Amino acid sequence: MEERKLKEWEKNIKVLFGNVPQLESLIKTPVYHSNAPWVKDVNRHFLESTGGTASEDFYRIVFKQGSPKSLMAHSSGELYGLKTTSVVEKGRITNVAGLQRVDVPAASNLLPMLLTIGMFGAIQHRLNYISNVCADIRNRQIVGDHAKLERISEVILDCFDSIPEMDQDMMRLNLARMVSNTDECLELLIVMREEISRESRAKFLPFQTFENIWVEVPGPTSFSYHPVQTVTEMMRHNVFVAYERFVAGKICQIVLSGNYSPTNIERSKQSVVRVKDSIRTVFGERIEAHKRGAEEYERLIRQCKEGYDIGYWTLQDLEKVLSRQRRTLANFECQLDVLLDAKLESFNFISQLANSNEIDVYLINGAIVINEKQTEPLPDYSDPSCDGAHDLS
């Protein structure tokens, strides 16, 4: 198996631990590293305020959730809804166990940016599909709206990857850019949803559909189609590409706004749920027709067991086609879950992270390092196959 290529921040962590191996015992789960210019300025301020030396001292800023004292409640945009107590500790690089609490004058203006980058570090580590949207769009042969989708993807990737380099003014500018980009993505998604709906309606749908029976479409240009292949082809429609980018845009809006309040996260999530449900509706009637086909096989099996004449069918044949029909239905549901519902886990993770007990940010020699505390892992939806269902491709 080909070895995974390290990201730039992972290379920087490797160099840091190579130069200062004792830090590895303190920062056990690093998820991000940045040496953006504003980080150097913050590090310099901490050093000057506490009489530290860049090559000898480092700082750990611990953001604790919901502490009753020294509460720092963020409002008006920047990290709105997060209530934390910040604890700044200073340590010697040669003695990482000897951290001592210190006061840093005028640090309150800097702490929201440090908390923003702390949240970003953990989020980007888990939601790596956002960083893959452009590669995905290029690898797929998408015609027609390819240029629009690629531009939408590029804006998402540019804004998301640039967060560590942004000051507060740039955050606001890119938030406006991301809102406009996500709105455009939604418009494109709606057009694509209507397109796939028209394509589905153009193929006559009988009351029941079956695994081994083609559907005849009457008319001047009559034709036939396989009902399972039709649904499988519908699941490859570009509406799912647009949907994934819509979700990524909404996630980026939350990060850029710094508004991690439960109401904002839920509001963003519900806007995605409405879109998700509208796409699922397109598939609903075809899946229901296939369920009624399974019920028909079940009825024939009962009649066969009761001794009725059911024509050319044998009990063994009926049980075989029923089993396959059920596997197909399970596969339909599984594929739609992967394509649609699984993306909602991103909002659940952000909500969980915003309510975590502690976020640790380290300032070391002009760089910032984010250490991840234990959180529930996101479900792994990287494998498009579905257990217990046969491949429909």
C-alpha positions as CSV (number, residue, x, y, z in Angstrom):
1,M,0.0,0.0,0.0
2,E,1.3,3.4,-0.9
3,E,2.4,5.5,2.1
4,R,0.2,8.5,2.8
5,K,1.8,11.8,1.9
6,L,2.2,14.0,5.0
7,K,0.4,17.4,5.1
8,E,2.5,20.5,5.6
9,W,1.5,20.9,9.2
10,E,2.3,17.3,9.9
11,K,5.8,17.8,8.5
12,N,6.2,20.9,10.8
13,I,5.1,18.8,13.8
14,K,7.7,16.2,12.9
15,V,10.4,18.8,12.7
16,L,9.3,20.3,16.0
17,F,9.4,17.0,17.9
18,G,12.7,16.2,16.2
19,N,14.2,19.4,17.6
20,V,12.5,19.2,21.0
21,P,11.6,15.6,21.6
22,Q,10.5,16.2,25.2
23,L,7.4,18.1,23.8
24,E,6.1,14.8,22.5
25,S,5.3,13.6,26.0
26,L,3.2,16.7,26.6
27,I,1.5,17.2,23.2
28,K,0.3,13.6,22.6
29,T,-2.3,14.2,19.9
30,P,-1.3,17.2,17.7
31,V,-3.8,18.0,15.1
32,Y,-2.5,21.2,13.7
33,H,0.5,23.5,13.4
34,S,0.8,27.0,12.0
35,N,3.5,29.7,11.9
36,A,1.4,32.4,10.4
37,P,2.6,36.0,10.9
38,W,-0.1,36.9,13.5
39,V,0.9,33.9,15.6
40,K,4.5,35.2,15.8
41,D,3.1,38.5,17.0
42,V,1.0,36.8,19.7
43,N,3.9,34.7,20.8
44,R,6.1,37.8,21.0
45,H,3.5,39.6,23.2
46,F,3.4,36.6,25.6
47,L,7.2,36.5,25.8
48,E,7.5,40.3,26.4
49,S,4.7,40.3,29.0
50,T,6.2,37.4,31.1
51,G,9.9,37.9,30.5
52,G,10.3,34.8,28.4
53,T,12.8,33.8,25.8
54,A,11.7,32.4,22.4
55,S,14.2,29.5,22.4
56,E,13.6,28.5,26.0
57,D,9.9,29.2,26.9
58,F,6.6,28.1,25.6
59,Y,3.0,28.7,26.5
60,R,-0.1,26.5,26.9
61,I,-3.5,28.3,26.7
62,V,-6.2,26.1,28.1
63,F,-9.7,27.0,27.2
64,K,-12.1,25.4,29.7
65,Q,-15.8,25.1,29.0
66,G,-18.4,26.7,31.3
67,S,-16.2,27.5,34.4
68,P,-18.2,29.5,37.0
69,K,-15.3,32.0,37.6
70,S,-13.4,34.3,35.3
71,L,-16.0,33.6,32.6
72,M,-15.1,34.9,29.2
73,A,-18.4,35.0,27.3
74,H,-17.8,35.7,23.6
75,S,-20.5,37.8,21.8
76,S,-21.1,39.8,18.7
77,G,-19.7,37.4,16.1
78,E,-16.3,36.2,17.2
79,L,-16.9,32.9,18.9
80,Y,-20.4,33.9,19.9
81,G,-22.0,31.4,22.2
82,L,-18.9,29.8,23.5
83,K,-18.3,30.5,27.2
84,T,-14.9,29.6,28.4
85,T,-12.3,30.4,31.0
86,S,-8.8,30.8,29.7
87,V,-5.8,29.7,31.7
88,V,-2.4,30.7,30.4
89,E,0.6,28.5,31.5
90,K,4.3,29.1,30.9
91,G,6.8,26.3,30.7
92,R,10.4,25.7,29.9
93,I,11.2,23.7,26.8
94,T,13.7,21.7,28.8
95,N,11.2,20.9,31.5
96,V,7.8,20.4,29.9
97,A,6.3,19.1,33.2
98,G,7.0,22.3,35.0
99,L,4.1,24.4,33.7
100,Q,3.2,27.4,35.8
101,R,0.2,29.7,35.5
102,V,0.9,33.3,34.4
103,D,-1.0,36.5,33.8
104,V,-0.6,38.1,30.4
105,P,-1.7,41.7,30.3
106,A,-4.0,42.8,27.4
107,A,-4.3,39.1,26.3
108,S,-8.1,39.2,26.2
109,N,-8.1,40.6,22.7
110,L,-5.8,37.8,21.5
111,L,-7.6,34.9,23.1
112,P,-10.6,34.8,20.7
113,M,-8.2,34.4,17.8
114,L,-6.3,31.6,19.6
115,L,-9.6,29.9,20.4
116,T,-10.7,30.2,16.8
117,I,-7.5,28.5,15.5
118,G,-7.9,25.9,18.2
119,M,-11.4,25.1,17.0
120,F,-10.2,25.1,13.4
121,G,-7.3,22.8,14.1
122,A,-9.6,20.1,15.5
123,I,-12.3,20.6,12.9
124,Q,-10.0,20.4,9.8
125,H,-8.4,17.3,11.3
126,R,-11.7,15.5,11.4
127,L,-13.5,17.0,8.4
128,N,-10.8,16.4,5.9
129,Y,-13.4,15.8,3.1
130,I,-13.6,19.6,2.9
131,S,-10.0,19.7,1.8
132,N,-10.7,17.1,-0.8
133,V,-13.6,18.7,-2.6
134,C,-11.5,20.2,-5.4
135,A,-9.6,17.0,-6.1
136,D,-12.9,15.1,-6.2
137,I,-14.5,17.5,-8.6
138,R,-11.5,17.2,-11.0
139,N,-11.4,13.4,-10.8
140,R,-15.1,13.1,-11.7
141,Q,-16.1,13.7,-15.3
142,I,-18.7,16.3,-14.8
143,V,-20.1,18.1,-17.8
144,G,-22.3,21.2,-18.1
145,D,-21.9,22.8,-14.7
146,H,-18.4,21.6,-14.2
147,A,-16.9,25.1,-14.2
148,K,-19.5,26.4,-11.6
149,L,-18.9,23.4,-9.3
150,E,-15.2,23.8,-9.6
151,R,-15.3,27.5,-8.8
152,I,-17.6,26.8,-5.8
153,S,-15.1,24.2,-4.6
154,E,-12.1,26.5,-5.0
155,V,-13.7,29.2,-2.9
156,I,-14.5,26.7,-0.2
157,L,-11.0,25.3,-0.2
158,D,-9.3,28.7,-0.3
159,C,-11.4,30.1,2.6
160,F,-11.0,27.0,4.7
161,D,-7.3,26.5,4.2
162,S,-6.6,30.2,4.7
163,I,-8.2,30.5,8.1
164,P,-4.9,30.1,10.0
165,E,-3.5,33.1,8.1
166,M,-6.5,35.4,8.6
167,D,-6.8,38.2,11.1
168,Q,-10.3,39.2,12.3
169,D,-10.9,41.6,9.3
170,M,-10.0,38.9,6.8
171,M,-12.3,36.5,8.6
172,R,-15.2,38.9,8.1
173,L,-14.4,39.5,4.4
174,N,-14.1,35.7,3.7
175,L,-17.3,35.0,5.7
176,A,-19.2,37.3,3.3
177,R,-17.5,35.6,0.4
178,M,-18.5,32.2,1.7
179,V,-22.1,33.1,2.3
180,S,-22.4,34.3,-1.3
181,N,-20.6,31.2,-2.6
182,T,-22.9,28.9,-0.6
183,D,-26.0,30.7,-1.8
184,E,-24.9,30.2,-5.4
185,C,-24.2,26.5,-4.6
186,L,-27.8,26.2,-3.3
187,E,-29.2,27.7,-6.5
188,L,-27.2,25.3,-8.6
189,L,-28.3,22.4,-6.4
190,I,-32.0,23.2,-6.8
191,V,-31.6,23.3,-10.6
192,M,-29.9,19.9,-10.4
193,R,-32.5,18.5,-8.1
194,E,-35.3,19.5,-10.5
195,E,-33.3,18.0,-13.4
196,I,-33.0,14.6,-11.7
197,S,-36.7,14.8,-10.8
198,R,-37.7,15.4,-14.4
199,E,-35.5,12.6,-15.6
200,S,-37.1,10.2,-13.1
201,R,-40.7,11.3,-14.0
202,A,-39.9,10.8,-17.7
203,K,-39.6,7.1,-17.0
204,F,-43.1,5.6,-16.3
205,L,-43.2,4.1,-12.8
206,P,-45.6,1.1,-12.3
207,F,-47.1,0.3,-8.9
208,Q,-44.5,-2.4,-8.3
209,T,-41.0,-2.9,-9.6
210,F,-39.0,-6.1,-9.6
211,E,-35.4,-7.2,-9.8
212,N,-35.7,-9.2,-13.0
213,I,-38.5,-7.4,-14.9
214,W,-37.8,-4.5,-17.2
215,V,-40.4,-1.6,-17.2
216,E,-42.0,-0.8,-20.6
217,V,-42.6,2.9,-21.2
218,P,-45.5,3.4,-23.7
219,G,-45.7,6.2,-26.2
220,P,-44.7,7.2,-29.7
221,T,-41.0,6.5,-28.8
222,S,-41.6,3.6,-26.5
223,F,-38.7,2.1,-24.6
224,S,-37.9,-0.1,-21.6
225,Y,-35.6,0.4,-18.6
226,H,-34.3,-1.7,-15.7
227,P,-35.7,-0.2,-12.5
228,V,-32.6,-1.0,-10.3
229,Q,-30.1,0.3,-12.9
230,T,-32.2,3.5,-13.1
231,V,-32.0,4.2,-9.4
232,T,-28.3,3.4,-9.4
233,E,-27.7,5.9,-12.2
234,M,-29.7,8.5,-10.4
235,M,-27.4,8.1,-7.4
236,R,-24.5,9.2,-9.6
237,H,-26.2,12.5,-10.5
238,N,-24.3,15.7,-9.9
239,V,-26.9,16.9,-7.4
240,F,-24.9,14.9,-4.8
241,V,-21.7,16.7,-5.7
242,A,-23.5,20.0,-5.3
243,Y,-25.0,18.8,-2.0
244,E,-21.6,17.9,-0.5
245,R,-20.3,21.3,-1.4
246,F,-23.4,23.0,0.1
247,V,-22.6,21.2,3.4
248,A,-18.9,22.1,3.3
249,G,-19.9,25.7,2.7
250,K,-22.2,25.8,5.7
251,I,-19.5,24.3,7.9
252,C,-17.0,26.9,6.6
253,Q,-19.5,29.6,7.5
254,I,-19.7,28.4,11.1
255,V,-15.9,28.4,11.4
256,L,-15.4,31.8,9.7
257,S,-18.1,33.4,11.8
258,G,-16.8,31.9,15.0
259,N,-20.4,31.5,16.1
260,Y,-20.5,28.1,17.8
261,S,-23.7,28.6,19.6
262,P,-26.1,25.7,19.7
263,T,-28.8,27.7,17.9
264,N,-26.4,28.7,15.0
265,I,-25.1,25.2,14.5
266,E,-28.7,23.8,14.6
267,R,-29.9,26.5,12.2
268,S,-27.2,25.7,9.7
269,K,-27.8,22.0,10.1
270,Q,-31.6,22.3,9.5
271,S,-31.0,24.2,6.3
272,V,-29.0,21.2,5.1
273,V,-31.7,18.8,6.4
274,R,-34.3,20.5,4.3
275,V,-32.2,20.2,1.1
276,K,-31.3,16.6,2.0
277,D,-35.0,15.6,2.5
278,S,-35.9,17.3,-0.9
279,I,-33.4,15.1,-2.7
280,R,-34.5,11.9,-0.9
281,T,-38.1,12.7,-2.0
282,V,-37.0,12.2,-5.6
283,F,-36.1,8.6,-4.8
284,G,-39.0,7.9,-2.5
285,E,-41.6,6.7,-5.0
286,R,-39.1,4.4,-6.8
287,I,-38.0,2.8,-3.5
288,E,-41.6,2.4,-2.4
289,A,-42.5,0.7,-5.7
290,H,-39.6,-1.7,-5.1
291,K,-40.8,-2.4,-1.6
292,R,-44.2,-3.2,-3.0
293,G,-42.5,-5.6,-5.4
294,A,-40.9,-7.3,-2.3
295,E,-44.3,-7.5,-0.7
296,E,-45.7,-9.2,-3.8
297,Y,-42.9,-11.9,-3.6
298,E,-43.8,-12.4,0.0
299,R,-47.5,-12.9,-0.9
300,L,-46.5,-15.5,-3.6
301,I,-44.3,-17.3,-1.1
302,R,-47.3,-17.5,1.3
303,Q,-49.6,-18.8,-1.4
304,C,-46.9,-21.4,-2.5
305,K,-46.6,-22.7,1.1
306,E,-50.4,-22.9,1.3
307,G,-50.5,-25.1,-1.8
308,Y,-51.9,-22.6,-4.3
309,D,-50.9,-22.7,-7.9
310,I,-48.5,-19.8,-8.6
311,G,-47.6,-20.6,-12.2
312,Y,-44.0,-21.2,-13.2
313,W,-42.5,-20.1,-9.8
314,T,-40.9,-22.5,-7.4
315,L,-40.6,-21.8,-3.7
316,Q,-36.8,-21.8,-4.0
317,D,-36.9,-19.3,-6.9
318,L,-39.2,-17.0,-5.0
319,E,-37.1,-17.0,-1.9
320,K,-34.0,-16.2,-4.0
321,V,-35.6,-13.2,-5.8
322,L,-37.1,-11.9,-2.6
323,S,-33.7,-12.1,-0.9
324,R,-32.1,-10.2,-3.8
325,Q,-35.0,-7.6,-3.8
326,R,-34.4,-7.0,0.0
327,R,-30.7,-6.6,-0.5
328,T,-31.3,-4.1,-3.2
329,L,-33.6,-2.1,-1.0
330,A,-31.1,-2.2,1.8
331,N,-28.4,-1.0,-0.6
332,F,-30.6,1.9,-1.8
333,E,-31.0,3.1,1.8
334,C,-27.4,2.6,2.6
335,Q,-26.2,4.5,-0.4
336,L,-28.5,7.4,0.3
337,D,-27.3,7.5,3.9
338,V,-23.7,7.7,2.7
339,L,-24.5,10.4,0.1
340,L,-26.9,12.5,2.2
341,D,-27.4,11.7,5.9
342,A,-23.7,11.0,6.7
343,K,-22.8,14.6,6.0
344,L,-24.9,15.7,8.9
345,E,-22.3,14.2,11.3
346,S,-20.1,17.2,10.6
347,F,-22.5,19.4,12.5
348,N,-22.8,17.0,15.3
349,F,-19.0,16.9,15.6
350,I,-18.7,20.7,15.7
351,S,-21.4,20.8,18.4
352,Q,-19.6,18.2,20.4
353,L,-16.3,20.1,20.0
354,A,-17.8,23.4,21.0
355,N,-19.1,21.7,24.2
356,S,-15.9,19.8,25.0
357,N,-14.4,20.3,28.4
358,E,-11.1,21.7,27.2
359,I,-9.2,23.0,24.2
360,D,-5.4,23.2,24.4
361,V,-3.4,25.7,22.3
362,Y,0.4,25.8,22.5
363,L,2.6,28.7,21.5
364,I,6.1,27.5,20.8
365,N,8.9,29.5,19.3
366,G,6.6,31.6,17.1
367,A,4.3,28.7,16.0
368,I,1.0,27.5,17.3
369,V,0.2,23.8,17.9
370,I,-3.3,22.4,18.6
371,N,-3.6,19.4,20.8
372,E,-6.8,17.3,20.6
373,K,-8.6,16.1,23.6
374,Q,-10.6,12.9,23.4
375,T,-13.7,13.3,21.3
376,E,-16.1,10.7,19.8
377,P,-14.8,9.7,16.4
378,L,-16.9,10.5,13.4
379,P,-18.4,7.5,11.6
380,D,-16.2,6.3,8.7
381,Y,-18.1,6.8,5.5
382,S,-15.0,6.7,3.3
383,D,-15.9,3.3,1.9
384,P,-18.8,3.8,-0.5
385,S,-19.8,0.1,-0.3
386,C,-22.6,-0.9,2.1
387,D,-22.5,-4.0,4.3
388,G,-25.1,-6.7,3.4
389,A,-26.0,-5.2,0.1
390,H,-24.8,-6.3,-3.3
391,D,-23.1,-3.9,-5.7
392,L,-25.6,-2.3,-8.1
393,S,-23.0,-0.8,-10.4
